[in-house]
Amino acid sequence: MNDITDTEAAAVVENTDWFQPLAPGAIVVAGKHAQAALARTIGGRLREARELCNMSQSDAARHLGYANPSKLSKVESAFDTKSVPLWLLRDAATLYEVSVDFLLGLTDDWETGVPRGTQSWMLTLWEQFRQRDMLALDRVHREVVAAAGHLELMVGAVRELSLATGAYRERNPEFDDTAGSATLVSRLGRLEAVASAADVSLRKLKLGRQAEAF
């Protein structure tokens, strides 16, 4: 374990006279903390590099020469902060196609052979494009929802018109004999067909009132 006592911590924090040598215990404790921090960084970077390759821990362990993933899991989780095999850094850099500097936490660029800072710039640019695309998609979504709402109202209005026309024809039997009635009924039938098709499309696309809650 790398936990230190209050006495050891005091030896590290309170010794501010740089003209006096540090206590031996304080030097050892500081080294342990630095080593533990580096082990955590390496473990996190190994896991990040493996995930960038979309590789499971079992597959990575097999390619790195481990009989099972338990040892690789301990390194990635920094379970043992006392040592990280140097050969593991070499082989992992080759397997994951990342730089050793990335695994050591010296750079955020995981690819080899690129100027430092290139990938940070690319990620920033990608995020800007993603935000732009998300805003565009949100605008299109709102416009589609608005259009679907008006279409839904139109479908409802056509149904009401059809019901009203049917009731009128029942109350006025002579309607069918009046001039232009056949044309009106035909046009209404076509409108009903279009409205029915629009209603089916709205349901398939889950638009209209359902889309407003999206």
N, C-alpha and C positions, 0 to 999 in steps of 0.2 A: 504494500500500500504506500501511497505517496503523501499521506496526510502528515502534517508536522505539528509539533506541540506548540503551545503558546510561547514557551521559552525560546524555541528555535525561530519562531516568527519574529519575536522581539529582537533576536540577534540580527535578523535580516533587515528589519525596518529601522531600528533605532541606531544602528551603527552608521552614522553620517560623516564621521571623521575619516576622510580618505587618506590621511597621512598615517593612520594607524592600520595595521593589518586586520582583516576580518577574522573572526573566530573560525576555526576549521569547520565546525558544524554548520556555520552560516554559508560557507562556500559550497559545501556538499548539498545543503538544502536548495540553494539557488540553482545548482546544476540539475538537481532532480526535477525541479519545476520547469526549467527550460526544456529538459528532455521529454517530460510528460506532455508539454504543450506541443512540441514538435511531433511527437507520436500521434497526438490527436489530429494535428493538421494532416499528417501523412495518411492516417486512416481515413479521414474524411475525403481527401483527394483521391485515394484509391477507390473508394466507393463511388464517388462522382464520376471518375473516369470509366469505371466498369459500367455504370448505368448509361453513360453517353454511348457506349458500344452496344447497349441493349443486351448485355450478357448477364446471365444468372451467376450467382456466387459459386454454385457447383461447377458450372462450365469454366469459369475463370480459374477456380482452384485447380481443376484438372489440367488446364493449359499451363498453369504456373508450376506444375509438378507436385502439387499436394495430393495426398491420397483421399482426403475428404475436405469439405469446406470449413471445418471448424477452426483450423489455424488461420486461414484467411479472414474468417469472421472476427477472430480475436484481434487481428491487426487493424481491420477496418473500424472496429468499435473501440480501438485503443485500450483493450482489456489488459494487455501487457505493455506498459509504457516504458519498460526498461530497455527493450531492443527491438529494432525493425531490421530484418536482414537486408544487407546492401544488395544482394543478388535479386531480392524481390523488387526493389526500385528499378533495377536495370531491366528485368524481365517484364515487369508490369508496364514500364514505359514503352517497351517494344510491342507487347500484346495489345495495349489500349491505344497505341499510336499517339502518345502524349509525350511531352518533354519531362525530363526529370525535375526541372525547375518547377513545373506545375505540381508534381507530386510532393515536392518539398515546400510548396506554398510561397515560392519566390516570385511567381507570376500567375496571373489569372488566365493566360493564354494556354489552352490545352494542346493545341497543334504544334508540331515541330516545324522549324524552318520558316516561321513568320515573324515579322518584327514585333517587339513587345508592344502591347496596347492595341494591336490590330483587332483582336477578337472582342475586346471591350468596346471598341468603336463600332464593330459590326453588330454586337448585341444591342447597343444603344440605338443604332439606326434601325435595326429590326423592330425594336420596341416602338419606335416612332411610327414606323409603317403599320405595325399592328394596331396601335391606337387610332391611326387614321382610318384603317379598314373597319375597325369596330364602330367608329362614329358613322361611317358610310352605311354599314349594315344596319345600325340602329335607325338611321334616317329612312332607309328603304323599308325597314320593318314597320315603322310608324305610318309611312305612306300606304303600304299594303293594307294595314289594319284599317286605316281611314277609308280606303276604296272598298274594302270588304264590308265595312259597316254600311256604306251607302248602297252597296249591292244587296245586302241583306234587307235593308228597308224597301228597296225596289221589289224584291221577291215577295215580301209581305204585302206591298201595295197591289201587286198583280193578283195575288190570291184574293184579296178583299174585292178587287174589281170583278174577278171571275164569279165570286159568290153573289155579289150585288147584281150582276148581269143575269145570272141564273134565276135569282129570286124575281127579278123584273119580268123575265120571260114567262115564269109560272103565273104571275099575276096578270099578265097581258098576253093572252094566247095569240092575239092578232099581230104581235111584234114580228113574228117570222114572215108575215105577209107584207110588211111595210118595205118601202124602197130602201135599199142599202143595208138591210138587216143581215143578209147573207155575207156581205163583205165584212161587216163589223164582227160577226161571229167568227169568221175565218181569221181575221187579223187578231182577234182576242185569243183564238186557239194557238196561233203561232207565238204570241207573246207568252202564253202559259207554258209552252214547250221550252222557250228560251229561259224563262224564270226557273223552270224545273231543273234544267241543265245547270244553271248557275248555282242553284241550291245544292245540287249534288257535288259540284266542284268546291263549294265552301265547306261542305262536310268532309270531303276527302282531304282538303288542305288544312282543315281545322282552323279556319279563319272566322271572321265575324266576331261574335260575342266571346267565343272561346279564346280568340287571339288576343283580346284586350287584356286578359289575365296572364299572358305569356311573360 
